[in-house]
């Protein structure tokens, strides 16, 4: 299989009925490397979109170039499993979720969204090491735990950590 990226996609340009009675949807595809043709799919919506890295096989037919396309695999049998490619968008979403969850814990429930986002943005900067820890400590406004003296051993008498 050859690797490329979807450059243009026209989904469900027509349908084709198989001899067994199944309906297949025809998707016209142009790839970054200049190959263009059609691919069959079971759904009106293609399982890949413009910009997706794909693997494909091209076969000339009397109707044009038939493409067998699948999203580029992250499985590498030689390495013994899946290669986890870094995904900056996913990492950023996780960081934002974590920051917002911590902002709610710091400020407390029932506040405005703007209050949470202000704290979350400060935490994200701290996560990215753009500020010092003293900046984050300024936002700790919850007082319900401020005067509690919690022993370093977590309250366990035998100093066992769990």
N, C-alpha and C positions, 0 to 999 in steps of 0.2 A: 504494500500500500504506500501511496505517496502522500506527503504532508503538504497542506496549503491552508489558506484562510478564506472564508467566504467573503467575497467582495460585493456581490449583488445576489438578491434572492427574490424570486416571484413565486409565492406559495400558491398551491392549488390552481394552477392555470387550466387544468382539465382533469377529468377522471378516466380511469381505465378499468373495465370489468375483466377479471381473470376468468379462465375457463371454469374454475370451481365456484364462481359467483361472488368472490370478494371484490370490493371496490377499492382501488388504489388511487391516491391523489398524486398528480404529477407536479413537481416543483422544478422550476427552471433556476439553474444555479450558474453563477460565474465565479471563478476562483481567482485569487490574487496572482497566481502564476499564469493566467491567461486561458486556462482550460474552462470551457463552458459546455453545458449539456443539461440533461434532465435526470431527475432522481424520483423514484417512487416512494411513497410513504403511506402508512395506514391511516394517518390523520390529515385533516385539512391544514394543520399547522405543522411546519417542518420541525424536527427535533434539534435543529441548529439554526442560528441566526447570523446576520451580517456581523463580521468581526470574529466569529468563532474559529478556532484552530480545528481543522478536521483532517481525517485521513480518507483517501478515496481511491477507487479503482475506476478507470475509464474504459468503456467498451464501445467501439463503433457499431452502430446499427443502421438500418435503412432509414430510420426516423431521426437520426442524429446521434450524439454521443450520450450513451447511458452511463450515469455515474452511480456508483455504489458508495455512499458517504456515511461516515460515522464520526462523532466527535473524537478529537485526538485523545488517545488513551494515555492515562497516567500509570498504567500497569507496566511493570518492567520485570518479566519473569527471571531474567538473569540476576537481578538485584534481590530477588526473593520477596517481592511484594510491590506495593504501590509507592511511587515516588510522590512525595508531597511537594508540589510546587508552591512557592510563596505566593500568596494572594493578598496584595496590599489592601484591596477594598474590603476583604473579609476581616483582616486584622484591624482595620480602622473601625468597622462596624462593631467588632467585639470590644475594642477599646472604648467606643462611645457608650455601649451598653453597660460596661463595667463602671464607667465614670458616672453615668446617670444613676445607676443603682447605689453607688457610694454617695452620691450627692443627696439622694433621698435619705440614706442612713445618717448622714451628717446633719442635714437641715431638719429632718423630721417630715412626717407625712402631712398632707393637707396644705402645702404651700403652692404658690403659683409656679407655672412651668418656667417662667423667666428666672425665678430664684434657683431652680434646679439646674437650668442650663448654664447660668453664671458659674456655679460651683463646678459643674461637670467640665466646662471649658478650662477652668483652672487645674482640675485634676488631669485632664488630657495633656496640658502643657507640662505638668509635673511628670506624667508617664513618659513623655518624650524628653525628659530631663532638660527642659528649657528654663525651668525655674528652680529655686531652692526649696527645700522642705519647709522653710519658715513661711513662704507664701501660702502653702496649703494649710498650715496650722492656723492661719488667720481666719479661715472660713469655718472652723469648728465652733458652731453656735449652740449645739445641743448641750444642755447643762445637767440632764438627768443623771449622768454618770460621772460628772466632774468631781464630786467630793467623795466618791467611794474609794476606799483603800483596798484594792484587790491585791492579795499576796502574789508574788511572782510565781509561786508554784501552782497557781490557779485554784487555791483553796484546798488542795490535797495535802494531807498531813505527811504522807510518806514520800513526797516530792516526785511521784511517778508522773511521767508525762504520757499522754495518750494521743 
